Amino acid sequence: MVNKMSENEKIDEKKMHITKDMPINDIFTKYPETVPVFQDHGLHCIGCFAASFETLEQGAAAHGMDIKKLVEDLNAAVKKK
């Protein structure tokens, strides 16, 4: 049996999770509990001019980071709260 989510459930789920296409500053603002995760990954983006317009994927690529692992860790931090 396939469990299908309604459109409202899909939208709510997407709003709750961090994705690689989100601007970095939006992540800090909405989820301040992610700051230590960024620091643990070597991304010290707070106060960086580029964080105001770069997506998470762009920032990770610029620093040679594993975007999949970073997104997983950021979402884990949000879920803990």
N, C-alpha and C positions, 0 to 999 in steps of 0.2 A: 504494500500500500504506500503510495507516494503522498507525502505531507507537503501540501502547497501553501505558501504564505500568501496572505492577502497583500494588495498593493500598499496599504497603510503600514503593515508590519515590515515590509521591505524598506520603505522610506525611513521608518523609525530606526531600524537596524543600521542603515547607512549613516544616519546622523550620529549614531553613537560610536562609530568606529573611525579610526584614523586610516586614511588611505594615502598612497604615494603621491597623488595629485593635489593634496592639500597644501596651501601655502604654509611655510614653517611658522611664521608669526601667528597664524590662526590656530595652530596646534598649541603653542605656548599659552595663548590667551584663553582658549577653551579648556585646555587640559594642563594646568600648571604642574600637576603631578608627573608629567613627562620630562620635566627639565633634567632630573638626575639620569634618565635613560639617555638623553642626548649627550650628556657629559660622559657617561660610561662608554659610549660609542666614539668618543673623541670629537663630537660635534659641539662646539661652544658657540652656538648660533645666537644666543640672547645678546641683543645689542648690535649684532652684525647688520649692516645696511642691506645686504643681499637677502636676509631672512624676511624682509618685508615684501619681496616679490618672487623669490624662488620657491618652487614646490619642494616637498620632501625628497622626491626622486632626484631633482636637479641638485639639491644640496648634497645628498648622499653620493651622487655620481662625481661631483666636484672634489669630494674628499676620498673617493675610492672605497666607499662603504657598501656593504651588502644590504641593499634596500629591503629585501624580503625579511631578513633577520631584524632589521631596524623597525619595520612596520609591526612585526610580531611582538617585539619587546615593548614598543610604545602602546600597543593595544592591551598588552598584559598589565601594564601600569595603570591604564584607565579602568580596567576591569577590577583591579584590587581596591580601588577607591569606593 
